[in-house]
Amino acid sequence: MMIPNKHGGIPRNFLGLPDEVSSPETSRVWVLPIPYEATTTYGAGTRFGPDAILSASQQVELYDPRRKTEPAMELGIATLPSLAISSRSPDEMMQWIRETVEEIFSGTSQPDLLVVLGGEHSISGGIASGLRHLWADKPWVAVQIDAHADLRDQFEESRFNHACAGRRIAEHAPLFQIGIRNLAREEAEFLASNPPVVTVFAEDVHRGQYLADLAKFVQDKYVYWTIDLDGFDPSIMPSVGTPEPDGLLWHDFLAVLDTISRHAAAVPVLDVVELAPIPGLHAPDFLVAKLIYLTATTLLLGPADPRPDSSCQR
Ligand SMILES: [Mn+2]
């Protein structure tokens, strides 16, 4: 299913960039594929997610008409070798991801933004646990786009099931959830116990009134941002294991990105998880590739449109 990139070769890195702007030493963005799939409960295939994203990224235009530049050439985007952990147990996987994240942010050359490509959502627990050590002296929060709250303490005998991702993150940092529309009784009871979790349900996303709360939540904080792609509406993102109607549309996502980029101190880590590509259906894969490029550009270079954010003037 490999599509030749714009240089005519087989895709090796995100966006098919030339060497001078895709080595870790010269890149502000590092992309880390983690094709981990062990606990997916419904539709499977997230282990194919990273390859599909890298393939689709070869078709993304580097030029940004609003900026009148090619941001990738300015930023540098390096694609690291995949973490090949599909055969590991959830506990081993968590440990390995934690150590990898700690290593990446302890080296002499480090990214300004690490983008992790899933794989299933359980990998986020490992990332959050690494960040707890790295950011022990920093005020940091997590933002989650998702259809599911993922707040179960355990599921199918594992605390590192993908249905527990939010709960594992909230053990380390306050969590702001966007687009939730599927909640188990156990999760509702957990939310009623006053945990450090703000849950914005899908109907409130459509009303748009949560953006001022999001702005306050991330204000001057370090942000770990996790995007479970089933947070999007299945009409634009059918390639997920557990699709739910009434999700975010592209413009909803742009509003979240704009708010975070204007208010957070920094967003050093983003993960994009749960893509289970459907053979022959390229639009969802392309959506993810474009989302990552646009997000990296906006977070590191600022919004293309420098108008002040209206969401904090309400
Ligand atoms: Mn989900």
Residues whose N, C-alpha, C, O or C-beta is under 5 A from the ligand:
A	BS01	MN	D146 A147 H148 D228 D230
